[in-house]
Amino acid sequence: MLAHCAQVACDAGDKAVSISYSGVASASRLTAATYCKSKGSLLFNSAGNSGAQLAGDADDDNLIVVGATASNG
């Protein structure tokens, strides 16, 4: 559902779209990211809070995965 909303945002002309839920490497997110890039937009996805090492499709050139840490580590 959120991947579809990202595509709608790109169709509306938004240049930066942010979605935030776990499962960065799902096919629907990667499809949405490719679609957004084809429209001149960027899709950002949160890395999650599990501390897991992301690999594989999370490195897709069309999807920007964003993470952070707390000031105490």
Stockholm file with secondary structure:
# STOCKHOLM 1.0

chainA/1-73         MLAHCAQVACDAGDKAVSISYSGVASASRLTAATYCKSKGSLLFNSAGNSGAQLAGDADDDNLIVVGATASNG
#=GR chainA/1-73 SS CHHHHHHHHHHTTCSEEEECCSCTTCHHHHHHHHHHHHTTCEEEEECCSSCCCCCGGGGCTTEEEECCCCTTC
#=GC SS_cons        CHHHHHHHHHHTTCSEEEECCSCTTCHHHHHHHHHHHHTTCEEEEECCSSCCCCCGGGGCTTEEEECCCCTTC
//
